[in-house]
Amino acid sequence: MTHTWYHIDRQSSLLIRTIHLKSVLQWLSSPSTPLLKVWTLTMDTLNPQVKAVEYAVRGPIVTKAGDIERGLQQGQKHPFTEVIKANIGDSHAMGQKPITFLRQVVALCSFPELLNSSSFPEDAKQRARRILQGCGGQSLGSYSASQGVDCIRQDVAVYIEQRDKGVPADWDNIYLTTGASDGIVSILKMLVSGQGRSRSGVMIPIPQYPLYSAAISELEAVQINYYLDEDNCWALDINELHRAYQAAKEHCHPRVICIINPGNPTGQVQSRKCIEDVLHFAYEENLFVMSDEVYQDNVYSPDLQFHSFKKVLYEMGPEYFNTVELASFHSTSKGYSGECGFRGGYMEVLNLDLEVKAQLVKLLSVRLCPPVSGQAAMDVIVNPPLPHEPSYLQFHKEKSAVLGALAEKAQVTEQTLNTVPGIKCNPVQGAMYAFPRIFIPPRAVEEAKSLGMSPDMMYCLRLLEETGICLVPGSGFGQREGTYHFRMTILPTTEKLKVLLEKLRDFHIKFLKEYASLEEPKR
């Protein structure tokens, strides 16, 4: 009796032998025979939605940067001595010092024996005691409720009321999250349903933060692009919202609109009028509104200010405030604290159907709870030292220094980039990034196409290999056809940022000369 025996080689996945069953049994009984394995999870069996996910902020450029960095450490020669990573908004990795008061409170919560130490101020101890009293066993190591520690949710509600000049906030609408990303994905999960033309459509700004497109791909929702107005400092255009909505209705059911304010990667701060237009549009079209407000403390232009979507909605009157479904998100990772690693965040969800609210709590309970240390860090951000407390002066000094330095670097980045032929940068009004438009000569565009990559990907790859500067190509965020950009953070120290900008300027001029064209660089 002859059987076909499949022995799949892990490297090549090729069928390599067909033998008699008796021989197979003898071979298997040998002590030296390795266990045969047909791999269950292969690229053919992998969830196709996972393959569809792309996240440019940690994409191939960043992988290449890591390889170069390791090579430098091992003595490999490059035309530079270090990799400058300006690809991601990771403040502490770029040299920013932690806010002392925040670290004191988290340290006290993590190691309560320190409450007896005279090295810690009393206002930090008071906050730590209150947080610990809200934890099971008075320990940061216990699970919290799925929505988060109650007293921290209450502090978030008080913070929102103060920020919005008295607009009421109910702590029962506050959910603590693992960074803002966890909340955003959770809300999107709730909103995606239907099949075919009834499948949920999600309106997102272009350029966008790749979390949104990645989550939409993973959830098999329909991505609806609306383009920000680059010629008007990346403002939202209500006519563009209507265009995108009407076009999408032909193939899906638009159910949600996402806004990032201040903008990532575009650095704009939306006006109150712009926000009101969006909320009126959402009201008219019965759209759920998701407002990503993690950069609310990062506003640098002196003539601009942050307006929360909730406050504007309230000021539009009860007809809007009591009916528009709105989820707003905040995080420990940005602002002045830059505590990315704690993965702290919250969302406030308004006008949610009571039965749906119970389903949201159920969904959140699957991941048990957000990191409790991150919840404690979030509490410090919403409940900082008050003017009469001992830590206030140092806290205020540190916070002001961080935001002041960022404002200075935003201006330096914009001004320097706009001196480079073929680069045009809008004002960096807020957030932590510049998203300049770059002119790429036609010959370079053709070369990139022949290599199977986008022109700005080739540009950023060349920049990395020749200067050690790691940026993210604009194609990873989305951009209008025929335009090219890159995103860079303004987080490196002032000295290192100036070095980065000088190297970038020299590279860009050299790049233009290499692919010289009769066409004038577009400014």
C-alpha positions in Angstrom: 0.0 0.0 0.0 1.5 3.3 -1.1 0.6 6.7 0.5 1.7 10.1 -0.4 3.5 11.6 2.5 3.9 15.4 2.7 7.1 16.6 4.3 7.0 20.4 4.0 10.3 22.2 4.3 9.8 25.3 6.4 12.0 27.5 4.3 10.8 26.6 0.8 7.5 24.9 1.5 8.2 22.4 -1.3 7.0 18.8 -1.4 10.2 16.8 -1.3 9.3 13.1 -1.1 6.8 10.3 -1.8 7.6 7.0 -0.1 6.0 3.7 1.1 4.1 3.8 4.4 6.3 1.0 5.8 9.4 3.1 5.2 7.7 6.1 6.7 6.9 4.2 9.9 10.4 2.9 10.2 11.8 6.4 9.6 9.5 7.9 12.2 10.5 5.3 14.8 14.1 6.4 14.5 15.4 8.5 17.5 17.2 10.8 15.1 14.1 11.7 13.0 13.0 15.3 13.5 9.3 16.0 14.1 7.5 16.8 10.9 5.5 20.0 10.8 3.1 21.5 8.4 2.7 25.1 9.5 -0.8 26.1 10.4 -0.2 29.8 10.1 1.3 30.9 6.8 0.9 33.9 4.6 -1.7 31.9 2.7 -3.8 31.2 5.9 -3.1 34.5 7.6 -6.1 36.8 8.2 -6.2 39.0 5.1 -7.3 42.0 7.2 -4.0 41.7 9.1 -2.1 41.7 5.8 -4.1 44.8 4.7 -3.0 46.8 7.8 -0.3 49.4 7.2 1.3 51.6 9.9 3.8 54.0 8.3 5.0 55.5 11.5 6.8 52.2 12.2 7.1 51.1 8.6 10.0 50.0 6.4 12.0 53.2 6.8 12.0 52.8 10.6 13.0 49.2 10.2 15.9 50.2 8.0 16.9 52.9 10.5 17.1 50.3 13.2 19.3 48.1 11.1 21.6 51.1 10.4 21.7 52.0 14.0 22.7 48.5 15.0 25.4 48.5 12.3 26.8 51.8 13.7 27.1 50.2 17.1 29.0 47.3 15.6 31.5 49.5 13.8 30.0 49.7 10.3 31.0 52.8 8.4 28.3 55.3 7.2 28.6 58.9 6.2 27.2 59.9 9.6 27.7 58.9 13.2 24.2 58.6 14.5 20.6 58.0 13.3 18.3 61.0 14.1 14.8 59.5 14.5 12.3 62.2 13.8 9.6 59.7 12.7 7.5 59.4 15.8 6.1 61.6 18.6 8.0 60.0 21.4 9.1 62.9 23.5 11.2 61.2 26.1 13.1 59.2 23.5 14.1 62.5 21.9 15.5 63.8 25.2 12.6 65.5 27.0 12.8 65.2 30.8 9.8 63.8 32.7 7.6 66.1 34.7 8.8 65.7 38.3 5.3 65.8 39.9 3.9 63.2 37.6 6.7 60.8 38.3 6.5 61.5 42.1 2.9 60.5 42.2 3.3 57.4 40.1 6.4 56.4 42.2 4.4 56.8 45.4 1.6 54.7 44.0 4.0 52.0 42.8 6.0 51.9 46.1 3.7 53.1 48.9 6.5 52.8 51.5 7.8 56.1 50.0 4.7 57.8 51.5 6.8 57.9 54.7 9.7 59.6 53.0 10.3 63.3 53.6 11.7 63.5 50.0 8.3 63.7 48.5 6.0 66.8 48.7 2.7 66.5 50.6 0.5 67.3 47.5 2.0 64.4 45.7 1.4 62.1 48.7 -2.2 63.3 48.9 -2.9 62.4 45.3 -1.1 59.0 45.6 -3.2 58.1 48.8 -6.4 59.0 47.0 -5.5 56.9 44.0 -4.4 53.9 46.1 -7.7 54.0 48.1 -9.5 53.6 44.8 -7.5 50.5 43.9 -8.3 46.9 45.0 -6.1 46.1 48.1 -4.8 49.7 47.8 -2.3 48.4 45.3 -1.5 49.6 41.8 -1.0 46.0 40.9 -4.7 45.1 41.2 -7.2 45.1 38.3 -9.4 48.2 38.2 -13.0 48.3 36.9 -13.1 48.0 33.1 -14.0 51.7 32.8 -11.1 52.6 35.1 -10.5 53.7 38.7 -13.6 55.6 39.9 -11.8 58.5 41.6 -9.6 59.1 38.4 -12.7 59.1 36.2 -14.2 61.7 38.6 -11.0 63.8 38.3 -11.2 63.6 34.5 -14.8 64.9 34.6 -13.8 67.9 36.8 -10.9 68.6 34.4 -13.2 68.7 31.4 -15.7 71.0 33.2 -12.8 73.4 34.0 -11.3 73.2 30.6 -14.7 73.9 28.9 -15.5 76.8 31.3 -18.4 75.1 33.1 -19.8 72.8 30.5 -21.2 69.9 32.6 -19.3 66.5 32.5 -20.7 63.3 34.0 -18.0 60.9 35.2 -20.2 58.0 34.2 -19.4 59.0 30.6 -15.7 58.8 31.2 -13.7 55.6 30.2 -10.0 55.3 31.0 -8.1 53.7 28.1 -4.7 52.3 27.1 -3.6 55.4 25.4 -6.1 57.2 23.1 -5.6 54.5 20.5 -7.4 51.9 22.6 -10.5 54.1 22.9 -10.5 55.0 19.2 -10.4 51.3 18.1 -13.0 50.4 20.7 -15.5 53.0 19.4 -14.8 52.0 15.8 -15.5 48.4 16.7 -18.9 49.5 18.0 -19.7 51.4 14.8 -18.8 48.8 12.1 -21.7 46.7 10.8 -23.6 45.7 7.7 -22.6 44.2 4.3 -22.2 45.5 0.8 -23.6 49.0 0.3 -24.8 48.9 4.0 -21.3 48.4 5.3 -20.2 51.1 7.7 -18.2 53.9 6.2 -15.7 55.9 8.2 -14.8 59.5 7.2 -11.2 60.3 8.0 -9.0 63.4 7.1 -6.3 63.1 4.5 -3.5 63.4 5.5 -4.4 61.2 8.6 -2.7 59.4 11.4 -2.3 55.8 10.2 -4.0 54.3 13.2 -7.3 55.2 11.6 -6.7 53.5 8.2 -5.1 50.5 10.0 -8.1 50.1 12.2 -10.5 50.5 9.3 -8.7 47.8 7.3 -8.6 45.4 10.3 -12.3 45.9 10.9 -13.2 45.6 7.2 -15.0 49.0 7.3 -15.0 51.4 4.3 -12.5 54.2 4.4 -14.0 57.5 3.2 -11.3 60.1 2.5 -12.0 63.8 2.9 -9.0 66.1 2.0 -7.8 68.9 4.2 -7.1 72.2 2.4 -3.3 72.5 2.2 -3.5 75.9 0.6 -5.5 77.1 3.6 -3.1 75.8 6.3 -4.8 72.3 6.3 -8.2 73.7 7.3 -11.3 71.6 7.1 -13.5 72.5 4.1 -17.2 71.8 4.6 -17.8 71.5 0.9 -15.2 68.7 0.8 -17.0 66.9 3.6 -20.2 67.0 1.5 -18.4 65.8 -1.6 -16.8 62.9 0.2 -20.1 61.9 1.9 -22.2 62.0 -1.2 -19.6 60.0 -3.2 -19.4 57.4 -0.4 -23.2 56.9 -0.2 -22.9 55.1 -3.6 -21.1 52.1 -2.1 -21.4 52.2 1.7 -23.3 53.6 4.7 -21.3 56.6 6.1 -21.8 56.4 9.9 -18.9 58.2 11.5 -16.6 61.2 11.0 -13.1 61.4 12.6 -11.3 64.6 13.3 -7.8 65.2 14.6 -7.4 68.6 16.3 -4.7 69.8 16.6 -3.7 67.9 13.5 -1.5 64.9 13.1 0.5 64.9 10.8 -0.5 68.4 9.6 0.0 70.5 12.8 -3.0 72.8 12.2 -5.4 74.1 14.9 -9.0 74.1 13.7 -11.0 77.3 14.2 -14.2 77.4 16.2 -16.2 78.1 13.0 -14.7 75.1 11.4 -15.6 72.8 14.3 -19.2 74.2 14.3 -19.5 73.5 10.6 -18.4 69.9 11.2 -20.9 69.4 14.0 -23.7 70.9 12.0 -22.8 68.5 9.1 -22.7 65.5 11.5 -26.1 66.6 12.9 -27.7 66.9 9.5 -26.3 63.6 8.2 -26.7 61.7 11.5 -23.0 60.9 11.9 -21.2 59.7 15.0 -18.4 62.2 15.7 -14.9 61.0 16.9 -12.7 63.9 18.1 -9.0 63.0 18.6 -7.8 65.8 20.9 -4.6 64.3 22.3 -2.6 67.5 21.3 -5.0 69.9 23.1 -2.1 71.3 25.2 0.1 71.7 22.1 -1.0 75.0 20.6 1.9 77.4 19.6 0.4 80.2 17.5 -0.3 83.1 19.8 -3.5 84.0 17.9 -5.0 80.5 18.1 -6.5 78.4 20.8 -7.8 74.9 21.3 -11.6 74.5 21.1 -13.0 71.2 22.3 -15.7 69.7 20.1 -17.8 69.2 23.3 -17.7 72.8 24.3 -18.6 74.0 20.8 -21.4 71.4 20.7 -22.7 72.7 24.0 -22.7 76.3 22.8 -24.7 75.3 19.7 -27.6 74.6 22.0 -29.6 71.7 23.4 -30.9 70.5 20.0 -27.3 69.7 19.1 -25.8 68.9 22.5 -28.4 66.4 23.5 -28.5 64.5 20.2 -25.1 64.4 18.4 -23.2 61.3 19.5 -19.6 62.4 20.3 -16.5 60.6 21.6 -13.5 62.7 22.5 -10.1 61.3 23.3 -7.0 62.4 25.3 -3.8 60.8 26.3 -0.7 60.9 28.6 1.5 60.5 25.5 1.5 64.0 24.1 0.9 67.5 25.5 3.7 68.6 27.9 4.2 65.3 29.7 5.1 63.0 26.7 4.6 59.9 28.8 4.1 57.5 25.9 5.2 54.4 27.8 2.6 54.6 30.5 -0.2 54.1 27.9 -2.6 56.3 29.8 -5.7 57.9 28.2 -9.4 58.5 28.5 -12.4 59.0 26.3 -15.7 60.8 27.0 -18.7 59.5 25.2 -21.8 61.6 24.9 -25.4 60.7 23.9 -24.9 57.0 23.8 -28.0 54.8 23.8 -28.2 53.1 27.2 -28.3 49.6 25.8 -25.4 50.4 23.6 -23.5 51.8 26.6 -23.8 48.5 28.3 -22.4 46.8 25.2 -19.4 49.2 25.3 -18.7 48.3 28.9 -18.9 44.7 28.0 -16.5 45.2 25.1 -14.0 47.0 27.3 -14.3 44.3 30.0 -12.8 41.8 27.5 -9.4 43.6 28.0 -10.1 43.7 31.8 -8.7 47.2 32.4 -6.1 49.7 31.2 -2.7 49.7 32.9 -3.4 51.1 36.4 0.0 52.9 36.4 -1.1 54.7 33.2 -4.4 55.6 34.9 -2.5 57.2 37.7 -0.4 59.2 35.2 -3.5 60.4 33.5 -4.9 61.5 36.9 -1.9 63.8 37.4 -2.4 65.4 34.0 -6.1 66.2 34.8 -5.4 67.0 38.4 -2.0 68.9 38.5 -0.7 71.0 41.4 -2.8 74.1 42.3 -1.3 77.5 42.9 -1.4 77.2 46.7 0.2 73.7 46.7 4.0 73.2 47.3 4.7 71.5 43.9 3.0 74.2 41.8 6.0 76.4 41.1 8.2 73.6 39.9 5.4 72.0 37.9 4.5 75.3 36.2 8.1 76.0 35.4 8.7 72.5 33.9 5.4 72.6 31.9 6.1 76.1 30.6 9.6 75.1 29.6 8.5 72.1 27.5 5.7 74.0 25.7 7.9 77.0 25.2 10.7 75.0 23.7 8.2 73.2 21.4 6.8 76.6 20.2 10.3 77.8 19.4 11.1 74.6 17.5 7.9 74.8 15.6 8.8 78.2 14.4 12.4 77.3 13.6 11.3 74.2 11.6 8.7 76.1 9.5 11.1 79.0 8.8 14.1 76.9 7.9 12.2 74.5 5.6 10.7 77.4 3.8 14.2 78.7 2.9 14.9 75.4 1.0 14.1 75.5 -2.8 11.4 73.0 -3.6 10.0 72.7 0.0 6.9 74.5 1.2 5.9 74.1 4.9 2.7 75.4 6.4 2.9 77.0 9.8 3.2 74.4 12.6 0.3 75.8 14.7 0.2 72.9 17.1 0.8 69.2 17.8 4.4 67.9 17.3 5.0 67.7 13.5 5.7 69.5 10.3 4.3 68.0 7.1 6.0 70.0 4.3 5.3 69.5 0.6 8.4 68.6 -1.3 9.1 69.0 -5.0 10.4 65.7 -6.5 11.7 66.1 -10.1 10.0 63.9 -12.8 13.1 61.8 -13.4 13.1 60.9 -9.7 9.4 60.1 -9.9 10.0 57.7 -12.8 12.9 56.1 -11.0 10.8 55.5 -7.9 8.1 53.9 -10.0 10.6 51.6 -11.7 11.7 50.5 -8.2 8.1 49.8 -7.2 7.9 52.5 -4.5 6.3 55.8 -4.0 8.5 58.8 -4.9 8.5 60.2 -1.3 9.4 56.7 0.0 12.4 56.7 -2.3 13.3 60.2 -1.1 13.1 59.4 2.6 15.0 56.2 2.1 17.8 58.1 0.3 17.7 60.7 3.1 18.2 58.0 5.7 21.0 56.2 3.9 22.9 59.4 3.2 22.3 61.5 6.3 21.0 59.2 9.0 17.8 61.2 9.3 14.7 59.1 9.7 11.4 60.7 8.5 8.1 59.2 7.4 7.0 59.6 3.7 3.8 61.5 3.2 2.3 58.5 1.3 2.0 56.7 4.6 -0.5 59.4 5.8 -2.3 60.0 2.5 -2.0 63.0 0.2 -3.5 64.4 -3.0 -2.5 62.6 -6.2 0.7 64.1 -7.6 1.8 65.8 -4.3 4.6 64.5 -2.1 5.4 65.2 1.6 7.2 63.9 4.6 6.3 64.1 8.3 9.0 65.0 10.8 8.6 65.6 14.5 9.8 68.8 16.2 10.8 66.9 19.3 14.6 66.6 19.0 16.6 69.0 21.1 17.0 72.5 19.6 20.7 71.8 18.8 19.9 68.4 17.2 16.9 69.9 15.3 19.1 72.5 13.8 21.6 69.9 12.7 18.7 67.8 11.2 17.4 70.8 9.3 20.8 71.7 7.9 21.4 68.2 6.8 18.0 68.0 5.3 18.5 71.3 3.4 21.8 70.1 1.9 20.4 66.7 1.0 17.4 68.2 -0.8 19.5 70.6 -2.9 21.8 67.7 -3.8 18.7 65.6 -4.7 17.3 68.3 -7.0 20.6 68.7 -8.7 21.0 64.9 -9.2 17.6 64.7 -10.9 17.9 68.2 -12.5 14.9 69.2 -14.6 13.9 72.2 -16.7 10.8 72.3 -14.6 10.9 74.9 -11.8 10.6 73.6 -8.2 7.1 74.1 -7.0 6.9 76.3 -3.9 
